Amino acid sequence: MTTIDLPGIGAYTLREPVTWEVPGGPPAGRVVYAAAHVVADPLGDNTPGSPAVVDWDATLRFRRHLWSHGLRVADAMDTAQRNMGLDWAATKELIQRSAAEARSYGDPAMLVACGAGTDHAPQAADLNTITAAYAEQIETVQSAGAGVIVMASRQLARVAAGPGDYHQVYGKLFGLADRPVILHWLGEMFDPQLAGYWGSGDVAAATESFLELIHAHAAMVDGVKVSLLDEEHEVRLRAALPEGVRLYTGDDFNYPSLIRSGSHALLGIFDAIAPAATAALQALDAAEAALDADEAARQLARYDEIFAPTVPLSRKIFETPTYNYKTGIVFLAWLNGHQDAFAMVNGAQSARSLRHLAEVFRLADQAGLLSDQELAVGRMKALLAVNGL
């Protein structure tokens, strides 16, 4: 057994390692996306405010890792540091490269969906300019062959006078889409500049506006990705959606119960816990297909057993300020050998404390998510040494 001294924790002995099976295909009962991070080039100038310099080989290799575990990829989203360092030039290249890479596995539109927003037009000050900015990014995603996720817009949140302005802009966007899109409701805990989205700071009123929009355009809505970290609200919203419109949970605190009760998923935490997530989803598939009640109960217990230790890990990674969760995601990718350096665009690797990262290390081990313990311990010790420990 290996022991390591961790700041704020002390001597910590790692658990027995876990070997996760690679699934034979995607989950049968749920549509599941992992929102993927980008790998920064450690030799590039990725200091705060500089254009992103991406390690494309490592970035695409990580997407292959997610596809190999039966997960779809949600790309160019907030997990990839949209609005937090990933500029439009790098985003556009990411969309094109990710969709092209997906062709080796199947239909890009099924395997990868990419965020389309307005972040390349930060000064947009009227609805027509915001709509045109959205249109440019939607065209970029569709021309690459990927599915479209219509991201929440900081510019629209700033300019919109009420629900009608949101309906006007989004109504035009549905007319530009060549297939149903995913709508993204990103809560202000993830981005404070999105407060009051859908036309109200009151969640109930915003939900009413959101549902009115969806019901009016249901044929062009594949699903809605909701990141409000409110389980009860999500269950109510899911029940109110039109038939055929999926609820993709973006709740990185309560995903096991929400998926189990019927939500699909589009989650940043699945970037970090892909092997466990797919094992749990396989168990859920087996439970829902079981003809014997005892077998169904056994498989549901397995589902709960796998996911249970991932929740404290996820809650730690996504603790306030929640928008800094990307640091923990990239930290685990580095520990697990998916990239050679703990480096991020915009210098975001410094957004969490050493004590926070030590706790992420411990919780990842408890969940069986350090794929190579020797490598992870070596890298953790190197990080501690750089910090004088």
C-alpha positions in Angstrom: 0.0 0.0 0.0 1.3 3.5 -0.9 1.2 6.4 1.5 1.7 10.1 0.7 1.7 13.2 2.9 -1.0 15.6 1.7 -1.4 19.2 2.9 -4.4 19.6 5.2 -4.8 15.8 5.3 -1.6 14.3 6.6 -0.4 10.8 5.9 -2.8 9.2 3.4 -2.7 5.6 2.4 -4.2 4.9 -1.1 -6.9 2.2 -1.5 -6.5 -0.9 -3.6 -6.6 0.2 -7.3 -9.7 -0.3 -9.4 -9.7 -1.7 -12.9 -12.7 -0.5 -14.9 -13.9 -2.4 -17.9 -14.2 -0.5 -21.2 -17.8 -0.9 -22.4 -18.7 -2.4 -25.7 -20.9 0.6 -26.7 -22.8 3.6 -25.5 -25.5 3.4 -22.7 -28.8 2.1 -24.0 -31.2 3.8 -21.7 -29.7 7.4 -21.5 -28.1 9.8 -23.9 -24.9 10.9 -22.1 -22.4 13.6 -23.0 -19.2 14.4 -21.2 -18.3 18.0 -21.4 -14.6 17.9 -22.3 -11.7 20.2 -21.3 -8.9 21.4 -23.6 -5.3 20.7 -23.0 -3.0 23.7 -23.0 0.4 23.7 -24.6 2.7 24.0 -21.6 5.3 25.8 -23.8 2.8 28.3 -25.2 2.0 31.7 -23.7 -1.2 30.8 -21.8 -0.8 33.6 -19.3 -4.0 35.4 -18.3 -5.4 37.5 -21.1 -3.3 35.8 -23.9 -4.8 33.9 -26.8 -5.1 30.2 -26.1 -2.3 28.0 -27.2 -3.7 24.4 -27.3 -2.0 21.1 -27.4 -4.1 19.6 -30.1 -2.7 16.1 -30.0 -3.5 15.7 -26.3 -6.8 17.5 -26.6 -8.0 15.1 -29.3 -6.5 12.1 -27.6 -8.7 12.9 -24.6 -11.8 13.0 -26.7 -10.9 9.5 -28.0 -10.7 8.4 -24.4 -14.2 9.6 -23.8 -15.6 8.0 -26.9 -13.9 4.7 -26.0 -15.9 4.7 -22.9 -19.2 5.0 -24.8 -19.8 8.7 -24.0 -20.6 11.4 -26.4 -18.6 14.6 -26.2 -20.0 18.0 -25.5 -17.3 20.3 -26.8 -16.4 24.0 -26.8 -18.5 24.4 -23.7 -17.7 26.1 -20.3 -15.7 23.0 -19.4 -13.4 23.9 -22.3 -13.0 27.4 -20.7 -15.4 29.3 -23.0 -15.6 32.8 -21.6 -12.6 31.9 -19.4 -9.7 31.9 -21.7 -10.6 29.9 -24.8 -10.9 32.6 -27.5 -12.9 32.3 -30.6 -10.0 31.4 -32.9 -9.1 28.4 -30.7 -12.7 27.5 -30.2 -13.4 27.4 -34.0 -10.4 25.2 -34.5 -11.5 23.0 -31.6 -14.9 22.5 -33.2 -13.5 21.6 -36.5 -10.9 19.3 -35.2 -13.2 17.5 -32.7 -15.9 16.9 -35.4 -13.3 15.6 -37.8 -11.8 13.3 -35.2 -15.3 11.9 -34.5 -15.7 10.7 -38.1 -13.3 7.8 -37.2 -15.9 6.6 -34.7 -19.2 7.3 -36.6 -21.5 10.2 -37.3 -20.0 13.4 -35.8 -23.5 14.8 -35.3 -24.2 11.9 -32.9 -20.8 11.7 -31.2 -20.1 15.4 -30.6 -22.2 18.5 -30.0 -20.5 21.9 -29.7 -21.4 25.1 -28.1 -22.5 28.0 -30.2 -22.6 31.4 -28.5 -21.8 35.0 -28.9 -18.5 35.3 -27.0 -16.6 36.5 -30.2 -18.7 39.6 -30.2 -18.3 40.9 -26.6 -19.4 44.4 -27.5 -22.7 43.3 -29.1 -25.3 45.8 -27.9 -28.5 45.0 -29.7 -30.6 42.0 -30.5 -29.8 42.0 -34.2 -26.0 41.9 -33.6 -26.4 39.2 -31.0 -28.5 37.1 -33.4 -25.9 37.5 -36.1 -23.1 36.5 -33.7 -25.1 33.4 -32.8 -25.7 32.7 -36.5 -22.0 32.8 -37.3 -21.1 30.2 -34.6 -24.1 28.0 -35.4 -22.8 27.9 -39.0 -19.3 27.0 -37.8 -20.7 24.0 -35.8 -23.0 22.8 -38.5 -20.4 23.1 -41.3 -18.1 20.9 -39.2 -20.8 18.3 -39.0 -21.3 18.5 -35.2 -24.6 18.9 -33.3 -25.4 22.3 -32.0 -25.7 23.4 -28.3 -27.0 26.9 -28.1 -25.1 28.4 -25.2 -26.4 31.1 -22.9 -25.1 34.5 -24.0 -23.6 37.1 -21.7 -24.3 39.7 -24.3 -28.0 38.7 -24.5 -28.3 38.6 -20.7 -26.9 42.2 -20.7 -29.1 43.6 -23.5 -32.4 41.7 -23.1 -35.2 43.8 -21.6 -37.4 40.8 -20.8 -38.6 37.3 -21.9 -39.8 38.6 -25.3 -36.3 39.5 -26.3 -35.0 36.0 -25.6 -37.9 34.5 -27.6 -37.2 36.8 -30.5 -33.5 35.9 -30.7 -33.9 32.1 -30.1 -36.9 32.0 -32.5 -34.6 33.2 -35.2 -31.9 30.7 -34.3 -34.2 27.7 -34.6 -34.8 28.8 -38.2 -31.0 28.5 -38.8 -30.6 25.0 -37.4 -30.5 22.1 -39.8 -31.5 19.7 -37.0 -32.9 19.9 -33.5 -30.5 21.7 -31.0 -29.7 21.4 -27.3 -30.5 24.5 -25.3 -28.2 25.4 -22.4 -29.4 27.1 -19.2 -26.2 27.8 -17.3 -26.8 29.1 -13.8 -25.1 32.2 -12.4 -23.0 30.0 -10.0 -21.2 28.9 -13.2 -21.2 32.4 -14.7 -22.4 35.4 -12.7 -22.9 37.4 -15.9 -25.8 35.1 -16.8 -28.0 36.2 -13.8 -31.6 36.7 -14.8 -31.4 34.6 -18.0 -34.7 34.0 -19.8 -35.9 37.4 -18.6 -36.2 37.1 -14.9 -34.1 36.8 -11.7 -36.9 34.7 -10.3 -36.3 31.1 -11.2 -40.0 30.2 -11.4 -40.7 33.1 -13.8 -37.6 32.3 -15.8 -38.7 28.7 -16.0 -42.1 29.7 -17.3 -40.5 31.8 -20.0 -38.1 28.9 -20.9 -40.9 26.4 -21.2 -43.0 28.7 -23.3 -40.0 29.0 -25.8 -39.5 25.2 -25.8 -43.2 24.4 -26.4 -43.4 26.9 -29.2 -40.4 25.3 -31.0 -40.5 21.7 -29.7 -39.8 20.1 -33.1 -36.4 21.9 -33.2 -35.4 21.2 -29.5 -33.5 17.9 -29.0 -33.2 18.7 -25.3 -32.3 21.1 -22.6 -29.1 21.1 -20.6 -29.8 22.6 -17.2 -27.0 23.6 -14.8 -28.8 25.1 -11.8 -27.7 22.6 -9.1 -31.3 22.3 -7.9 -32.6 18.7 -8.0 -36.2 19.5 -7.2 -36.4 22.2 -9.9 -34.9 19.9 -12.5 -37.4 17.1 -11.8 -40.3 19.6 -12.1 -38.9 21.0 -15.4 -38.3 17.6 -16.8 -42.0 16.7 -16.2 -43.1 19.9 -17.9 -41.1 19.4 -21.2 -42.9 18.4 -24.4 -42.9 14.8 -25.3 -39.6 13.9 -27.1 -37.6 16.8 -25.6 -34.9 15.4 -23.3 -33.7 16.8 -20.1 -29.9 16.6 -20.0 -28.9 17.1 -16.4 -26.0 19.5 -15.8 -26.3 19.0 -12.0 -22.8 18.0 -10.9 -24.0 17.6 -7.3 -27.1 15.4 -7.8 -26.5 13.5 -11.1 -26.8 9.9 -9.8 -30.4 10.3 -8.5 -31.4 12.5 -11.5 -30.1 10.1 -14.1 -31.7 7.2 -12.2 -35.1 8.9 -12.2 -35.0 9.6 -15.9 -32.7 12.5 -16.8 -30.2 12.2 -19.6 -26.8 13.8 -19.0 -24.4 16.5 -20.2 -21.9 16.8 -17.4 -18.5 18.3 -16.8 -17.7 15.8 -14.0 -18.0 13.0 -16.6 -14.8 14.3 -18.1 -13.1 13.3 -14.8 -15.0 10.1 -13.9 -15.7 8.6 -17.3 -14.7 5.0 -16.4 -16.9 4.9 -13.3 -19.7 6.7 -15.1 -20.0 4.2 -17.9 -19.8 1.3 -15.4 -22.7 2.8 -13.5 -24.7 3.4 -16.6 -24.1 -0.2 -17.7 -25.6 -1.3 -14.4 -28.6 1.0 -14.9 -29.1 -0.5 -18.3 -29.0 -4.0 -16.8 -31.5 -3.0 -14.1 -34.0 -1.5 -16.5 -33.7 -4.5 -18.8 -34.0 -7.1 -16.1 -37.0 -9.3 -16.0 -36.4 -10.4 -12.5 -37.0 -8.0 -9.6 -34.1 -9.3 -7.6 -31.7 -8.8 -10.5 -33.0 -5.3 -11.1 -32.5 -4.5 -7.5 -28.9 -5.9 -7.5 -28.0 -3.9 -10.6 -29.5 -0.7 -9.1 -27.4 -1.3 -5.9 -24.4 -1.6 -8.1 -25.3 1.7 -9.9 -25.5 3.4 -6.5 -22.3 1.8 -5.2 -20.3 3.0 -8.2 -21.6 6.5 -8.2 -21.7 7.1 -4.4 -18.0 7.9 -3.9 -17.9 10.1 -7.1 -20.3 12.6 -5.6 -18.0 13.9 -2.8 -15.3 14.2 -5.5 -17.6 16.1 -7.8 -18.9 18.4 -5.0 -15.3 19.2 -4.1 -14.3 20.0 -7.7 -17.4 22.2 -8.1 -17.4 23.9 -4.8 -17.7 27.7 -4.7 -16.6 29.6 -6.7 -18.1 27.0 -8.9 -16.8 28.4 -12.2 -13.2 27.4 -11.1 -14.2 23.7 -11.4 -12.1 23.4 -14.6 -9.0 23.4 -12.5 -9.9 20.2 -10.7 -11.0 18.6 -14.0 -7.6 19.3 -15.6 -5.7 18.3 -12.5 -7.2 14.8 -12.6 -6.5 14.5 -16.3 -2.9 15.3 -15.5 -2.7 12.8 -12.6 -4.2 10.1 -14.9 -1.7 10.7 -17.6 -4.0 12.2 -20.2 -1.7 15.2 -20.5 1.9 15.8 -19.8 1.6 19.1 -17.8 -0.8 20.6 -15.2 -1.2 23.7 -17.4 -4.4 25.5 -18.5 -5.2 28.3 -20.9 -5.5 31.7 -19.1 -3.2 30.4 -16.4 -6.3 28.8 -14.7 -4.3 26.0 -13.0 -3.7 28.6 -10.2 -7.4 29.0 -9.6 -7.5 26.4 -6.8 -5.4 26.1 -3.7 -3.0 23.3 -3.0 -5.2 22.1 -0.1 -8.1 21.9 -2.5 -6.1 19.8 -5.0 -4.9 17.5 -2.2 -8.5 16.8 -1.3 -9.4 16.2 -4.9 -6.5 13.7 -5.1 -7.8 11.8 -2.0 -11.4 11.7 -3.1 -10.4 10.6 -6.6 -8.5 7.7 -5.1 -11.5 6.8 -2.8 -13.6 6.6 -6.0 -11.1 4.3 -7.7 -10.4 7.0 -10.3 -6.6 7.2 -10.2 -5.9 4.9 -13.1 -2.2 4.5 -12.4 -1.5 5.1 -8.8 2.3 5.2 -9.2 2.0 7.9 -11.8 -0.5 9.9 -9.8 1.5 9.7 -6.6 4.7 10.7 -8.5 3.0 13.7 -10.1 1.4 14.8 -6.8 4.7 14.7 -5.1 6.2 16.7 -7.9 3.5 19.3 -7.4 4.1 19.4 -3.7 7.8 19.8 -4.2 7.3 22.8 -6.5 5.3 24.4 -3.7 8.0 23.8 -1.1 6.5 20.6 0.4 
